[in-house]
Amino acid sequence: MSEDVAARPADEPGGGDPPEAPETGPEAGIEPDDVLDGELVPTGPEDDGPEVPLADGGGVLLKQDLLSRYMAEVARYERLTPEAEHELALAWHEEGDQAAAARLVTSHLRLVVSIALSFRRAFTNVLDLIQEGNVGLIEAVQRFDPLKGTRLSTYATWWIRSRIVRYLLDNWRLVRVGTTNARRKLLFNLRDEKARLEAQGIVPTPKRLAARLGTSTEDVIAVDQALGARDVSLDLPATDDGGSPRSELLPGPSVNPEAAAAGTDFLERFHAVIDDFAQGLKPREEMLLRERLLADEPLTLQDIADREGVTREAVRQSEKRLVDRLRETLRERLPEAEDIQFLREQRD
């Protein structure tokens, strides 16, 4: 396969609309069986292979692009008859015959090429699409049930397309947008649905779009924002006349000195109040404070009940009284800590 992996559509590096997903079927004029019968012809140049000098020094062999070479290799595998396909599929489905599965895959490689070529306008490196489509074909063969009465070419078409579309969505921009199945669906349908609503005089709000498309409002907002944004390299100059790259203008990880000092002062005062409060506690109450209310991994009520030899309800009531007293103390001496998270009663 070619080592040149294009990351975005050639006509707009770093941005643009998501690639369209051409159909394979009667409405697109592409029938799987016709593909397997027909002759595939590449529609444009692919990366050329190296020139090979002749042994006698009389010249060089003509260059042949990689796609043509691959298609010539694929053409060696003959199409299966429906009967032969069914027998091989049964052998794989019922007996796990690896040779039968391999024959099913190789006999449908031309179908993968045809589907990959239909995406050529969205992605220039067809060999990468063919590679992804072959993975989808293998998965289709693994899942194919010959007892359903469907030809493998019809069933495999959807697995091949799905794999290619996923690859396109992962690579058409530097920053991935379609990270879930719901968002991949939105990439293809969001703008069309917005246009339909606007044509009807309806405002396409995120909530209304989410209801129409069967997804969440958050996904609609995230995908809509991503579609309207562009990828910008941090290595590019920040201004048109040159200068420092954008990366040097990003805020660093350092903490604001004033905020750090305020946080340190608060923690010191907080721990001082807690230490004073703990001095007047009974042993069980101090354990509740240190090992439950203040702990990163607090003990459960049952753990403390087992240790103390009392019921879980008795521990819960002791904790509630302790929290009320601590809240009152903090309200008097450190009001800004009154609502700190550990004061919310545990619910286990």
N, C-alpha and C positions, 0 to 999 in steps of 0.2 A: 504494500500500500504506500501511497505518497506520504512523505514526511512533512509536507507543507500543509498545515492545518489552519484554514482560514477561520477566524474567530467571529466575523460579522459579515453581513451582506456587502458585496463589493461596491455597491453604488453609494453607500453611506457608512463609512467606518465609524463605529462607536455609537450608532443610534439607528433611528428609523423605526418603521412599523415592524411588528413581528412577522416572520415569514408566513405566507399563505400556505394552506394545506390543500394541495390539489387532490381531487377525488380520483379514485380508481374504481371504475364500474361503468355501467351503461351510460350514465349521465355525463361521464367524462370522455366517452368514446374509447375507453381502455377496458377490454375484457381480459381477465387473467388467462383464459385459454388461448385467446388470440396472441397474447404476449409470448406464450410458450411456443406457439407455432411460428411466429414471425421472426424476422431478422432485425436485430437491434443495431442502430447506427448512431454513433455519438453525434451530438449537435454542435460541437465546438471543440477547440483544442484543450488538451489536458497537459500536464507537465510532461515534457519530452524526456525520453530516455537518452542515455549517452550514445554518441556515435561509436561504432565498432569497426576498427581498421581491419581490412582484409589481410589474410596471412601472406599473400604474395606481394603486398605493398602497392597493389594497383588501385587503391582508393578506399572508401569506407562504405559500410552498409548504410542504407537510408535509416534515419531515425524513425521510431515508431512510438507513439505516445502510450503511456501506461494504460489508459482506459481501453484503447484498441487491443492491446495485448491481453488484458484481462478478459475482454469480451470474446476474443478468439479462443481463449482457454475455456470459457464457459460454454461456448458453442460445441465443444466436444461431447458434452453430456446430452444424450437424447431425451426427448420427452417421453413420459410414461403413458401407456394406455390406461383408461379408467380401471380395467381389470387388473393390470399389473400394479397400479398404484394401490388399489384396495388390498391386494394380497400382501404387498410390502407393509402397508399400514397395519394390517392385522398381525403380521409377524412382529412388528415393533410394539404394538399396543398390548399384545397378549403374551409374547415370549421375550420381549426386551432384546430383539435381534438388532445389534448395533450396525451390522452391514446393511440391513434394510433401512434403518433410519438414515444412514449416510447416503444411500441411493435416493431416498425421498428428498433430501436436502439438495444434492447436486442437480437433480432433475428440475429444480425450481429456481436455480440461481439466476436464470434469465428474467424471471418475474421480478426479482429484487432489483436488477439493473433497470428494468423499465420503470418501476416505481421511483427509484432514485433519480432517474433522468427527468421525471415530471416535477421534481423539486429544484431543478438546476437554476431556475431564475432566482431562487432564494439563497442558494449556496453554491459557490463556484466549484468547490472541490468534490466532484461526484464520487470519487473513490472513497472518501470518508463516509458519505451517505450509504454507499453500497456496503461498506463494512458494518455499519450499524444495522442496515436492513438484513444482512446475513444473520446477525444475532437474533433479530426478530423472527426470521425464518426458522432457525434452530428451535427457538422457544415454541413456535407454532407446531412444529413436527412433534415435539415432546408432549404437547397438550392435545394433539389431534385425535379425535375418536372416529374411526372409520365406520362405526355402527350408526352414526347420526345421519348418514345419507348425503353428506356434503363433500364436494371435491376439496382436496387439500389446497389447491390454488386459491379458491374462494376464501377459505378459512385463514390462510396464511397472509393474504393481502392486508388484513386489518392489523395483524401483529407487526408486519414489516413497516406499515405506515406509522403505527404508534411509536415504534422505536426510532424511526427517522425524525418524526416530529419532536420527540423528546430531545433528541440530539440537537436539532435546530434551536429549540428554546433554550438549551443550556449554553449555546455558543453564539447566538446572534448579537449578544452584547457582552461587554466585559463584566458587567454586574448582572448576576442571574436574577431574573424576575419570576419566571414560572417555577417556583420551588416546590409547589404541591400540585396535585391533580386538579384541584379546584381553580388554582391560579393559572394553570396551563389552559384550562377551558376558557377562562376569562380573557386571556390574551387574544384569542381568536374571535370571541363573541361580544366583548364589551362595547367596542365602538359601533358595531352594527346595531346592537340593541339600543344604544343611545340615539343613533340616527333614526331608528324606527319610532321611538317615543317622541322625539322632536318633530318628526313628520306628522304625528297625530296631535301636536300642540300640547304635549305633556312634558313637564319639566323632569329630566332624567336625574332625580336625586339618587344618592348612593343607596338609600333604603329601598326605593322602588326598584332600582336595578338589581339589587341583591335578591329581592323577592321574585323578580322575573327570571333570573338566571339560577336560582336555587343555591345561593351561596351566602356568605356572611357579608355584612356591611364593611367590616374591616378589610376583607380581601378586595372588595370593589375599590375602596379608597386607595389601598396600597398599589394595586395594579394600575389604576388610573393615574396616580402620581408618577409611577415608574414609566408609563408610556409617554408621559409628557416631559420626561427628563432626558438628559443626554449624558453619556459617559464623557468625562473630562480627565485627561491625564494629569496627574500631580506633577509630572516632570515638565509640563509646558510652562512658558513664562506667564506670570500673573497678569501682565498688561500687554497690549498690542505692540508696544515699542520695546519689548524684551524685558530684561531685568530678572529678578529672582524667580525661581519656580514656585508654583502654588504650594508645594509641600512645605516650604519654609514659612508660609503664612498661617499654617494650622496651629492651633493652641497646643502647647506641650502638656505632658502629664503632671507637671508640678502643681502643688496645691497652693492656693492663695495663702500667703503668710498670715494675714489677719484671721481668716477662717480657721487655720490650723491652731493659732494661738487661742482663739475663742473655744474651739473644741477641747483643747488640752485643759483650759481653765474649768470648763463645765465638768469634765470627767473627774478632776481633782476634787471639786466641791461635791459632786455626786457620791464619790466613794467615801468622802469624809462623813456625809450625812448617813450613809448606809452603815458605816462602822459604828457611829454613835448609836444608831437605832438597834444594831445587833447586840449591843452590850446588855440591854435589859430584856433579852429574849430567853425563854426556856430552851432546853436542848432540842426538843422536837421542832419548835418554831424556827430556831436557827438553822436546823437541817432543811426545813421547808424553804427558807430564804436562800441559803447557799446552794443547795443541791436541786432545787426545783425552780424557784422564781428567777434566780440569777444565772443558772447554769446554761451553757451552750447546748448540752444534751440533758435536759431535765429528766429526773426520775418521774415515773408515773405515780398516781395516787396509790395504786395497788402495791408498787414496790415499797413505798414508805409504810403502808399499812402492814405489809408482811414483816418489815424490819422492826417496827414498833410493837407488833402484836396487837393491833387494833383493827377496827373495820375501816373499809375504804371511805365510808360516809363520815366517820369521825375525822379522818385526815382532811377530807374536803371542807368540813366546817371549820377546822383549825386554819386551813389556808385562807378561807374567806375572811375570818377575823383578822388574820395577819395582814392581808392585802388592804383591808379597810384602815388599819392602824398605820401602815406604811404610806398609804395615800394621804392621810391626814398630816403625817410628819413632813412629807415632801411639799404639801400645799403651804405649810408654814415656813419651811426653810429653803425650799428650792422649787418655786412654782413652775418653772419651765420644764421640770421633769415629772410633773404630776401625771401626764398621760403617756409616759414611757411604756413600751410594749409589754414588758414583763408584768405590769400591773393588771393586764387583762387576765381574768381568771382562766386557768387551764380547764379544758373540757374533756379530759380523758378518764 
